[in-house]
Structures are given as structure tokens and as C-alpha cells.
């Protein structure tokens, strides 16, 4: 007899087929093969479950973290090589940190604005002693100086001093520079007398290691007071400024050579014109020495910048060492300070 099922009413044709199909009888050998297959399937399922549980336990354990990638490779052989490499890379976290830092350095972009502070400007000692230079002050340049001198023959054995101040106009590199100087003739009789000097100058040759300038000036173009300090006179001068060792970054040894002619106190006796000139060498970044002929006598001196970044200069020189002038030989100590008020 056939057992009843819920599908009987809806599947009458199926029932007819089953009834018409003879039932197959299995042999003992076939039954044993079926039992063997079922047993193997159950064993494989148990092994797979045990491996999965073992791997899960190892992943959860912090102490066995380094074996995770090996177990994952055994259980999931179809995993891509890139993923496997990423799992292996966790074994050395310090190497990863170094790689990240290197990558960050490679991705750094230089800032558009340079935030490095500019180096401080340094100043050089004076290289002219007793004769004018063709280089002069330009717009923005201001300077002041004070000098003390021994008596010589002109002051009845009494030493005295003077004060000078000046400024620049124009630009000698673009067109013409103008330098105007006021000289107070005596510190003891301060304000009783004074003179004014003017110089027009231009740089006519510019190279990285060599410059040449020309200038025309007028000493004592105006004066006041009851003491005739200096005779009035015009002059012209050419100055070359270059380096003896330009490849030396510490001291390129600047050298200044000047040659000129003029009247006034550049001449001797009844002569209308006198020849003057001088040479100065920067023997140290803060020290310059030199000598020159003033048109009347021989001068020699030394100039020092005590602090390279401060435009303060101390100069000591002997004037008229040949004792040819009315004032005779005198020794002069000068201090000067100059600066430029324009922004750099």
C-alpha cells in the first residue's frame, strides 16, 4: 500500500508514475559503498569545522598573531598575493613606520614663500685716507662722524676736533648720486664756523668682482664763521674697487685705488692744481689699511669695524707725515656711523 502525503491531491500524475516504476533492489556491495561515502563526507565536514575553530582561536589570541597569515594561506589558497603580502607585512611594524615616514618626506612640497631669515648685512672698513673717493652716498644713506686731532702748527699747541654729517640723493648706479656734507670746524668753538662740501658721483663699470666710479666735487662751496678753515676748490677723481682673492668666502681682500686732481687744499703753495691719490686694502674682514698723497702731504692709517653687523667705524691716521702743509703733521682719530633707512 502507498502512504498518504500532502502532495497527493495536487500531483496525481506523479503518483501514477511511481506506481508504474518498479522498485530497484540494492546489493550488499552497493550498500557498503554508500555507507563509506557518507562516512568520508562526515569526516571531511568535521575536519573543516575543527580547522575553522582553530584559526578563529589563533586570530583572537594576541600571543599567536604572527601565525595568522600562515593559517589564512592554508585555509584560503585562492586569496590574492597582494592581500597575503599585506598580512605578512604586519610582522614588522617598525619597517612599516619607516616606509610611511619616507613616503611623507617624498610628498613634501617646498613652500612658495621662503621663510628662512635673510643673513644680516655686514659692513667693511674704510679704505680712503686723506683723499676723496669717487664712490659716495646715494638716496637713503646717512652718516655722521667725529674727529679729534693733535695740535700741529695751527692751533697754538691746543688739540681740537670736528664733526661732520652728510646724506645722499639720487642713485649712482642708475644715473647720478649726490652727496652733501656739513663740517663743523671746531668742537671747542662749536657752531662758530662750518663748511659745506658737495660731490656728484656715478658708477660707470660694474662686474661681480670689479667696479669703477667717477666723481666731481667741490670742497667748501659754502662756509660761515670768522675762521677760514679750508680754501674752496673743485676736484675730479676716479676710483677702482676690486678683490685680490675673490674666491675667498671669508676675506676676498677688497682693494681701492683712487687718482684725482683739484684745487683748493689739494694744491701746494701758489699752484692752481694738485694731484692726489691713494690705495687701501682690506687685510681682514674688519680691518683696512692704506696710504695716500693728499696733494700736499703723505697720509697713512688703519680703519676698523669692531662689530661686522654694525656700521660703526674707527679710523686712526697720520696726516701730512711729510710736514708740507701749514698745519704740519697731525694725528687724527675718527669715529663714524652710517646707515641706510630704506627697506632692504
ChimeraX attribute file (.defattr): number of C-alpha atoms within 10 A of each C-alpha:
attribute: neighborCount
match mode: 1-to-1
recipient: residues
	/A:1	3
	/A:2	7
	/A:3	5
	/A:4	8
	/A:5	7
	/A:6	7
	/A:7	10
	/A:8	12
	/A:9	10
	/A:10	8
	/A:11	10
	/A:12	10
	/A:13	10
	/A:14	12
	/A:15	13
	/A:16	10
	/A:17	10
	/A:18	11
	/A:19	10
	/A:20	9
	/A:21	8
	/A:22	8
	/A:23	8
	/A:24	6
	/A:25	6
	/A:26	8
	/A:27	8
	/A:28	8
	/A:29	9
	/A:30	10
	/A:31	10
	/A:32	10
	/A:33	11
	/A:34	10
	/A:35	11
	/A:36	12
	/A:37	11
	/A:38	10
	/A:39	12
	/A:40	11
	/A:41	10
	/A:42	11
	/A:43	12
	/A:44	11
	/A:45	11
	/A:46	11
	/A:47	11
	/A:48	12
	/A:49	11
	/A:50	12
	/A:51	14
	/A:52	13
	/A:53	12
	/A:54	12
	/A:55	16
	/A:56	13
	/A:57	12
	/A:58	16
	/A:59	18
	/A:60	11
	/A:61	11
	/A:62	9
	/A:63	9
	/A:64	11
	/A:65	13
	/A:66	16
	/A:67	15
	/A:68	17
	/A:69	19
	/A:70	13
	/A:71	17
	/A:72	16
	/A:73	15
	/A:74	11
	/A:75	13
	/A:76	10
	/A:77	9
	/A:78	8
	/A:79	12
	/A:80	10
	/A:81	11
	/A:82	9
	/A:83	11
	/A:84	14
	/A:85	11
	/A:86	11
	/A:87	17
	/A:88	15
	/A:89	13
	/A:90	14
	/A:91	14
	/A:92	10
	/A:93	10
	/A:94	10
	/A:95	12
	/A:96	13
	/A:97	11
	/A:98	11
	/A:99	12
	/A:100	12
	/A:101	12
	/A:102	11
	/A:103	11
	/A:104	10
	/A:105	10
	/A:106	9
	/A:107	9
	/A:108	8
	/A:109	7
	/A:110	7
	/A:111	7
	/A:112	6
	/A:113	6
	/A:114	8
	/A:115	7
	/A:116	6
	/A:117	6
	/A:118	7
	/A:119	6
	/A:120	9
	/A:121	10
	/A:122	13
	/A:123	18
	/A:124	22
	/A:125	26
	/A:126	23
	/A:127	25
	/A:128	26
	/A:129	28
	/A:130	23
	/A:131	20
	/A:132	23
	/A:133	27
	/A:134	25
	/A:135	25
	/A:136	24
	/A:137	24
	/A:138	22
	/A:139	17
	/A:140	15
	/A:141	17
	/A:142	17
	/A:143	18
	/A:144	18
	/A:145	18
	/A:146	18
	/A:147	19
	/A:148	18
	/A:149	18
	/A:150	17
	/A:151	18
	/A:152	17
	/A:153	15
	/A:154	11
	/A:155	11
	/A:156	8
	/A:157	10
	/A:158	11
	/A:159	14
	/A:160	17
	/A:161	20
	/A:162	19
	/A:163	20
	/A:164	18
	/A:165	18
	/A:166	19
	/A:167	21
	/A:168	22
	/A:169	17
	/A:170	18
	/A:171	18
	/A:172	23
	/A:173	15
	/A:174	10
	/A:175	11
	/A:176	15
	/A:177	22
	/A:178	22
	/A:179	22
	/A:180	17
	/A:181	18
	/A:182	19
	/A:183	21
	/A:184	22
	/A:185	25
	/A:186	19
	/A:187	16
	/A:188	11
	/A:189	12
	/A:190	13
	/A:191	12
	/A:192	14
	/A:193	18
	/A:194	24
	/A:195	21
	/A:196	20
	/A:197	20
	/A:198	18
	/A:199	24
	/A:200	24
	/A:201	28
	/A:202	24
	/A:203	23
	/A:204	13
	/A:205	12
	/A:206	12
	/A:207	8
	/A:208	8
	/A:209	14
	/A:210	14
	/A:211	17
	/A:212	20
	/A:213	22
	/A:214	23
	/A:215	24
	/A:216	20
	/A:217	22
	/A:218	19
	/A:219	22
	/A:220	23
	/A:221	14
	/A:222	13
	/A:223	21
	/A:224	16
	/A:225	12
	/A:226	9
	/A:227	12
	/A:228	13
	/A:229	17
	/A:230	14
	/A:231	13
	/A:232	18
	/A:233	19
	/A:234	20
	/A:235	21
	/A:236	22
	/A:237	23
	/A:238	22
	/A:239	22
	/A:240	20
	/A:241	20
	/A:242	19
	/A:243	19
	/A:244	14
	/A:245	13
	/A:246	15
	/A:247	10
	/A:248	10
	/A:249	7
	/A:250	9
	/A:251	16
	/A:252	18
	/A:253	19
	/A:254	22
	/A:255	21
	/A:256	22
	/A:257	21
	/A:258	24
	/A:259	21
	/A:260	24
	/A:261	19
	/A:262	22
	/A:263	21
	/A:264	20
	/A:265	20
	/A:266	25
	/A:267	21
	/A:268	18
	/A:269	11
	/A:270	6
	/A:271	10
	/A:272	12
	/A:273	18
	/A:274	19
	/A:275	19
	/A:276	25
	/A:277	24
	/A:278	25
	/A:279	21
	/A:280	25
	/A:281	24
	/A:282	25
	/A:283	16
	/A:284	16
	/A:285	18
	/A:286	19
	/A:287	21
	/A:288	24
	/A:289	24
	/A:290	24
	/A:291	23
	/A:292	24
	/A:293	23
	/A:294	24
	/A:295	25
	/A:296	21
	/A:297	21
	/A:298	22
	/A:299	24
	/A:300	22
	/A:301	23
	/A:302	22
	/A:303	26
	/A:304	22
	/A:305	22
	/A:306	14
	/A:307	13
	/A:308	17
	/A:309	12
	/A:310	16
	/A:311	19
	/A:312	21
	/A:313	23
	/A:314	20
	/A:315	22
	/A:316	19
	/A:317	22
	/A:318	21
	/A:319	27
	/A:320	24
	/A:321	17
	/A:322	14
	/A:323	16
	/A:324	15
	/A:325	18
	/A:326	13
	/A:327	14
	/A:328	16
	/A:329	21
	/A:330	18
	/A:331	18
	/A:332	17
	/A:333	17
	/A:334	18
	/A:335	17
	/A:336	18
	/A:337	15
	/A:338	19
	/A:339	15
	/A:340	16
	/A:341	10
	/A:342	8
	/A:343	5
	/A:344	5
